[in-house]
Structures are given as structure tokens and as C-alpha cells.
């Protein structure tokens, strides 16, 4: 779904509604929404601390949370703590 962007031209410079539109705020909000969509599509939350983690490329499914306080090791495919089964079943997709 694409966000609709309103500009001051849409409202008129002397809008009778009394509202004004800050173009920089509109632009920032659109970029922020696009960033959130990208993060949602390309990451999975760490099962331990929930921060978004991005898998780099096609390789191994063994993930290690980049959060210094966490460092939880888990399987990208099943989401469980990395274990012997993951090594056999989900090492590569």
C-alpha cells in the first residue's frame, strides 16, 4: 500500500482549514515508513531479544544476534536456539 502524500500545493498556501504542511516532515515520514517496510521484509526478530536481524546472503542458517547484551545463537529457518538438529537439517537452505 502506497502512502498518500499531501503537499502545501494540495491545501493551498492560505488554506481555510488553518493547517500547514511541513514538506521536510512529510518527506521524512515517507522515508521512515519505507525503511520500516524494508526491515519487516528482510529481517527476522532475534528469538531472545526481538531486535531485527538481517541474514547476509545465501549461506548458513546459523545466526548470532548482533546485540552485544544478547549474542543469542539461533536457526534462521526454525527460530530455535542453534542445536545439533539445526546443523543437520537447516545448515543450508
Secondary structure as UniProt FT lines:
FT   HELIX           8..11
FT   TURN            13..14
FT   TURN            16..17
FT   HELIX           23..42
FT   STRAND          43..45
FT   TURN            47..49
FT   STRAND          52..54
FT   STRAND          62..64
FT   TURN            68..70
FT   STRAND          73..75
FT   TURN            76..78
FT   HELIX           84..89
//
